[in-house]
Amino acid sequence: MRYRPFGSAGQAVSALTLSLGARDIARGPDAGRELVYSALEAGINSYRLCSADPVLAEVLGDALQHVDRKLVQVALTLGAGDGRRGSDRDFSAEGMTAAIDRTLHASRLGWFDLAILHEPAEHELPQTSLNALKALRATERVRLLGVSGEGEVMDAYVSTGAFDVLATPYHVNSPWQIRHRLRVAREQDMAIFVYDYFPESLDTAKKAASAHVEKKGFLGFGRPGGRSRKDPLAGAGTFAFLHQTNAWSAEAICLAYALTDPSVSSVLVEASDVERLNTLAVVPDRDMPPGLAAQIEMARIASVKAA
């Protein structure tokens, strides 16, 4: 596992962050703890609770109890409910304070390194809520504040200077708006976490070959997807190669690509079992095959022209 700087304190964070949700404890607390143990063995020291579910927090706390707290980074997602009462959206000062206190008590972690606000809408985060978060940070129950999402409202949240971390979707075919937002966040010294590195639009060879393909023009010219399937150049200029690279899965390529951006502190990953976790954990130590980065850029540029 490789590590990258995170936060002004100079903490080192693993290139992968394990996201933990209800699915990971659906088979019982032992299954959740086993997943965290495997992540620790793989060198992952960064974890995100996908909700303020106290059961989930307790499982993570139990698994980390024998690890020096200063050596692991734990993030809590706010505004996504607690997994029990269907309170999916709550960015009130009282609601977020209660969520942090409840999960800290259940996990016995002492503090959260990061609190991530999950996709707040434009008018969903009043000043009282920001003041409450600042108070929580002043008492060191939370060290850093982050915001996640992909809509245009994220530009406004980034520009406020109120957040230390931006969590955003980022993949081989991310639009220019996302790439511009990353650049602005870097200029403001925000740490960057990325997720959705392997979107559904690329998860099969068929989808990857037709993602953002230019529509058929007059007399059929100018359509990359117009070649016969038997044509050796079929799929040229698309992301079809993601599913045709020896010794690499399409997901591994997309994950490796996200890690090539030096501004990315960590990539949020999900693992339904230990086998999948171990498969993902080896990617940061692999170098992408020569020429693959160029193929990605050519396909990305072609998709922009076709849009």
C-alpha positions in Angstrom: 0.0 0.0 0.0 1.2 3.5 -0.8 0.5 6.5 1.4 -0.1 10.2 0.7 -0.1 13.4 2.8 -3.5 14.3 4.3 -4.4 17.5 6.2 -2.2 20.3 7.5 -0.9 18.1 10.3 1.0 16.0 7.8 -0.8 12.8 8.5 -0.2 10.0 6.0 -3.2 8.4 4.6 -3.4 5.2 2.5 -4.1 5.5 -1.2 -7.3 3.6 -0.6 -10.0 4.4 1.9 -12.4 1.6 2.9 -16.1 2.8 2.9 -18.2 0.9 5.4 -22.0 0.7 5.2 -25.0 -1.4 6.2 -24.1 -4.1 3.7 -20.8 -4.8 5.5 -22.6 -5.7 8.7 -25.6 -7.4 7.1 -24.1 -10.8 7.9 -23.3 -9.8 11.4 -20.7 -7.8 13.3 -18.1 -10.5 12.9 -18.1 -10.1 9.1 -17.7 -6.4 9.4 -14.8 -6.7 11.8 -13.1 -9.3 9.6 -13.3 -6.9 6.6 -11.6 -4.2 8.7 -8.9 -6.7 9.9 -8.1 -7.6 6.3 -7.9 -3.9 5.4 -5.4 -3.3 8.2 -3.3 -6.3 7.0 -3.4 -4.8 3.5 -2.0 -1.5 4.8 -5.2 0.5 4.7 -5.3 3.1 7.5 -8.2 5.2 6.3 -11.9 4.4 6.9 -15.2 6.1 6.2 -18.5 5.4 7.9 -21.2 5.8 5.2 -23.8 6.7 7.8 -24.1 7.6 11.5 -25.3 4.0 12.3 -24.1 3.4 15.9 -23.8 -0.4 15.2 -21.6 0.2 12.2 -19.5 2.6 14.3 -19.2 0.1 17.1 -17.9 -2.6 14.7 -15.3 -0.3 13.3 -14.2 0.8 16.8 -13.9 -2.8 18.0 -11.7 -3.7 15.0 -9.4 -0.7 15.6 -9.2 -0.9 19.4 -5.7 -2.4 19.3 -4.3 0.1 16.8 -2.7 3.4 17.8 -5.6 5.8 17.2 -3.1 8.4 15.7 -2.1 5.9 13.0 -5.6 5.6 11.5 -7.9 8.1 9.8 -11.6 7.8 10.3 -14.3 9.8 8.5 -18.0 10.0 9.3 -20.6 10.8 6.7 -23.2 13.3 7.9 -26.6 13.9 6.3 -27.1 10.3 5.2 -29.1 9.2 8.2 -28.3 6.6 10.8 -29.4 3.5 8.9 -32.3 2.8 11.2 -35.0 5.4 11.1 -34.9 6.5 7.5 -33.7 10.0 8.4 -31.9 10.3 5.2 -31.4 14.1 5.2 -30.6 16.0 8.4 -28.1 18.9 8.2 -29.5 20.7 11.2 -27.1 21.7 14.0 -28.8 19.5 16.5 -29.0 16.5 14.1 -25.4 16.6 13.1 -24.2 17.1 16.7 -26.3 14.2 17.9 -25.0 12.0 15.1 -21.4 12.7 15.9 -21.8 12.3 19.7 -23.8 9.0 19.2 -21.2 7.4 16.9 -18.3 8.6 19.0 -19.8 7.0 22.0 -20.5 3.7 20.2 -17.1 3.5 18.5 -15.0 4.7 21.5 -12.7 6.3 18.9 -12.3 9.5 20.8 -12.6 11.7 17.7 -13.3 11.7 14.0 -10.5 12.9 11.7 -13.0 14.0 9.2 -16.8 14.8 9.0 -18.1 14.7 5.4 -21.4 16.4 4.6 -23.1 14.2 2.0 -24.4 16.1 -1.0 -26.0 19.1 0.7 -28.3 21.2 -1.5 -27.9 24.9 -2.0 -30.2 25.9 0.9 -29.8 22.8 3.0 -26.9 24.0 5.1 -27.8 27.0 7.3 -25.2 29.1 9.1 -26.2 27.6 12.4 -25.1 24.2 11.1 -21.7 25.5 10.1 -21.3 27.1 13.4 -22.1 23.8 15.2 -19.5 22.0 13.1 -17.0 24.7 13.9 -17.8 24.2 17.6 -17.3 20.4 17.2 -14.0 21.1 15.6 -13.0 23.5 18.4 -13.6 20.7 21.0 -11.6 18.3 18.7 -14.5 15.8 18.4 -14.0 16.4 14.7 -10.6 17.5 13.3 -11.5 18.4 9.7 -14.7 19.2 7.7 -15.4 18.0 4.2 -18.2 18.2 1.6 -19.1 15.6 -1.0 -21.1 15.7 -4.2 -20.9 16.4 -7.9 -23.6 19.1 -8.7 -22.9 22.7 -9.5 -23.6 23.7 -5.9 -20.2 22.1 -5.0 -18.5 25.0 -6.6 -20.2 27.3 -4.1 -19.2 25.1 -1.2 -15.6 24.9 -2.4 -15.4 28.7 -2.7 -16.6 29.3 0.8 -13.3 28.2 2.3 -15.3 26.6 5.1 -14.2 23.0 4.2 -10.9 21.2 4.4 -11.7 18.3 2.1 -13.6 17.8 -1.1 -15.0 14.3 -1.9 -16.1 14.0 -5.5 -16.7 11.5 -8.3 -13.7 11.2 -10.6 -13.0 8.7 -13.4 -11.4 8.4 -16.8 -14.3 10.1 -18.5 -15.1 12.8 -15.9 -16.4 16.1 -17.5 -14.4 19.3 -17.5 -16.5 20.7 -14.7 -15.3 18.1 -12.3 -11.7 18.6 -13.4 -12.0 22.3 -13.0 -13.4 21.9 -9.5 -10.5 19.7 -8.5 -8.1 22.4 -9.7 -9.9 25.1 -7.7 -9.9 22.8 -4.6 -6.2 22.2 -4.9 -5.6 26.0 -5.2 -7.4 26.4 -1.9 -5.3 23.7 -0.2 -8.2 21.3 0.2 -7.5 17.6 0.4 -9.3 15.6 -2.2 -11.0 12.2 -1.8 -12.6 10.7 -4.9 -15.2 8.0 -5.4 -17.2 6.4 -8.3 -13.9 5.8 -10.1 -15.5 3.0 -12.0 -19.0 4.3 -13.1 -21.7 2.1 -14.5 -21.3 3.7 -17.9 -18.0 1.8 -18.2 -18.6 -1.4 -16.3 -19.1 -3.6 -19.4 -17.3 -3.8 -22.7 -20.5 -2.8 -24.6 -21.1 0.3 -22.5 -17.4 1.3 -22.6 -17.4 1.1 -26.4 -20.5 3.3 -26.7 -19.9 5.8 -23.9 -20.5 9.3 -25.4 -20.2 8.0 -29.0 -20.9 10.6 -31.6 -24.2 10.2 -33.3 -24.3 9.1 -36.9 -23.9 12.1 -39.2 -24.9 12.7 -42.8 -24.3 9.7 -45.0 -23.0 7.9 -41.9 -19.7 9.7 -41.7 -18.2 10.7 -38.4 -19.5 7.9 -36.2 -16.8 6.0 -34.3 -19.3 3.3 -33.5 -20.1 2.7 -37.2 -17.5 0.2 -37.9 -18.2 -3.5 -38.2 -17.6 -5.5 -35.1 -15.2 -7.6 -37.1 -13.2 -4.5 -38.0 -9.9 -4.6 -36.1 -10.4 -0.8 -35.4 -13.8 -1.3 -34.0 -14.0 0.6 -30.7 -11.1 2.9 -31.6 -11.4 6.2 -29.9 -13.7 4.8 -27.2 -13.1 3.2 -23.8 -13.4 -0.3 -25.1 -9.8 -1.0 -24.4 -10.5 -0.9 -20.7 -11.9 -4.5 -21.1 -9.2 -5.6 -23.5 -5.9 -5.0 -21.5 -4.0 -8.2 -20.6 -3.6 -8.8 -16.8 -5.8 -5.8 -16.0 -9.5 -5.6 -15.2 -11.4 -2.5 -16.3 -12.0 -1.6 -12.7 -8.3 -1.9 -11.8 -7.4 0.4 -14.7 -9.9 3.0 -13.6 -8.7 2.8 -10.0 -5.1 3.1 -11.1 -6.0 6.1 -13.3 -7.6 7.9 -10.3 -4.4 7.4 -8.4 -2.3 9.0 -11.1 -3.5 12.4 -10.0 -1.1 13.6 -7.4 -3.7 15.9 -5.8 -5.9 12.9 -4.8 -5.3 12.0 -1.2 -7.3 8.8 -1.3 -9.8 6.8 -3.3 -13.0 5.6 -1.6 -13.6 2.0 -2.3 -16.2 -0.5 -1.3 -15.6 -4.2 -0.8 -18.4 -6.8 -0.4 -15.9 -9.4 0.9 -12.3 -10.0 1.8 -11.4 -11.4 -1.6 -12.6 -8.2 -3.4 -10.8 -6.0 -0.9 -7.5 -7.8 -1.4 -7.9 -7.5 -5.2 -8.4 -3.7 -4.9 -5.6 -3.3 -2.3 -2.9 -4.4 -4.7 -3.7 -1.8 -7.4 -1.9 1.1 -5.8 1.4 -0.9 -6.0 1.0 -1.6 -9.7 2.2 0.7 -12.5 -0.2 1.1 -15.4 1.1 -0.5 -18.7 3.0 1.8 -21.0 0.8 3.7 -23.4 -2.4 3.1 -21.4 -2.5 6.6 -20.0 -2.3 7.9 -23.6 -5.1 5.7 -24.7 -7.3 7.0 -21.9 -6.6 10.6 -22.9 -7.3 10.0 -26.5 -10.6 8.3 -25.7 -11.5 11.1 -23.3 -10.8 13.8 -25.9 -12.8 11.8 -28.5 -15.7 11.6 -26.1 -15.6 15.4 -25.5 -15.7 16.1 -29.2 -18.6 13.7 -29.6 -20.6 15.2 -26.8 
